[in-house]
Amino acid sequence: MIFLSGKKNSSLNEVMKVAAFFFVLCLLLTLHRYYSFYATYDQGIFNQLFWNGSHGRLFESSLSSALSTNVVHQNQLPEVDYYRLGQHFTPALMLWLPLYSLFPSPVTLTVLQVTLITAAGLVLYPLARHYLEPRLSAAIVVSYYGANAVIGPTLGNFHAHLAAVWDSRNFNFGCAGRWGSRFIWGGSLLDFESALSSDWLGCVHSQFWLYASSDQSDYAFIFG
């Protein structure tokens, strides 16, 4: 493969080509999935969240209410104005509300989903370059785009945890040991932001941040 034998610029060019191919192919497949009515419940939940948010009803979701403890275990009726933050604490979702307000459609979430996961791979390349030569850095990025754990969620429903991939890459930059201690504060800020993106991710990143802040911070790269 070219990225295993080329120079720095050629490796980066190959990474861009692979990323573009991944983006176009996954976008076509996810759009086909939606328009052929294969999108399922989670896609509807998040579309309803953004739709209600764009009309001033932040985090309200009757679909989420149907999955709540009161409905499932106590046989209560779903509530139209159910507040989803009590079920999953993900306030950072509303960062994408302006985009949805401009393009109010479930397709917007599909495009955002593929874009975030593709961008996370591109961020992985310069992060790897802090520690590895260009050809190995490019190989890592290509393996990212070919991983089942990446392709599967990309082709599935939109979900709050998709932002966790992007947050993880940015968190790595904030904690990368070779950047110096001044970036530790950046890592802590990204840790806080990731906690707002996913109710469990902030706990995981807090442990990573403490580890990266220690004398073993040269190993921050493995946290991706």
Secondary structure, 3 states (H helix, E strand, C coil): CHHHHCCHHHHHHHHHHHHHHHHHHHHHHHHHHHHCCCCCHHHHHHHHHHHHHHCCCCCECHHHHCCCHHHHCCCCCCCCCCEHHHCCCCHHHHHHHHHHHHCCCHHHHHHHHHHHHHHHHHHHHHHHHCCCCHHHHHHHHHHHHCCHHHHHHHCCCCCCCHHHHHHHHHHHHHHCHHHCHHHHHHHHHHHHHHHHHCCCHHHHHHHHHHHHCCCCHHHHHHHC
